[in-house]
Amino acid sequence: MFTGIIEDLGTIKNVQGNGSNITFTVTAPLTDELKIDQSLSHSGVCLTVESTNGSQYTVTAIEETLKKTNLSSWKIGTVVNLERCLRFDGRLDGHIVQGHVDTVGKCNEATTKDGSWEYEISFDKKFASLIIEKGSVCLNGISLTIFNITENTFTVAIIPYTYEHTNMHTLQVNDEVNIEFDMIGKYVNRINGETK
């Protein structure tokens, strides 16, 4: 369980295929605080720490994860957002995030404002019932508020702190992003018989 508040940035140092899986070696300042078998969100994808060595650690994404996320496009040098799992003695500053990506979206527009940035994101319209104006969404692991929604797009606004301390400063038009919709909305849809 996560909150969508990014703690640190990691950089992919190695990508190794292993059958239908991919093992990533990541370097990050928080590595010395990690433990083997710990859950860690990587741009919104919950992966398990398999090993640590100095400032580097490894995680493996299985075929199912690769199909539903943008991880198969990661290469050496890719910058990823990192968040350790939620502690129940802390504040929930974002929203409830599972680290289970629902779909991959695409950045349609990136607009620089006077002191902020806006990104329009497109997604499969079958997920349209999971978003509401001013609702929460997890984009590349970041808890964000959405607005200007249509049946297959929404917009997010990024403040300077988030822009500088996450990989949003690397996001360009046509880039893919990992999207996890609000878990509460999913349960409401399920109760109402609208399953995805």
Secondary structure, 3 states (H helix, E strand, C coil): CECCCCCEEEEEEEEEEECCEEEEEEECHHHHHCCCCCEEEECCEEEECCEEECCEEEEEECHHHHHHCCHHHCCCCCEEEEEECCCCCCCCCCCCECCCCCEEEEEEEEEECCCCEEEEEECCHHHHHHCCCCCEEEECCEEEEEECCCCCEEEEEECHHHHHHCHHHHCCCCCEEEEEECHHHHHHHHHCCCCC
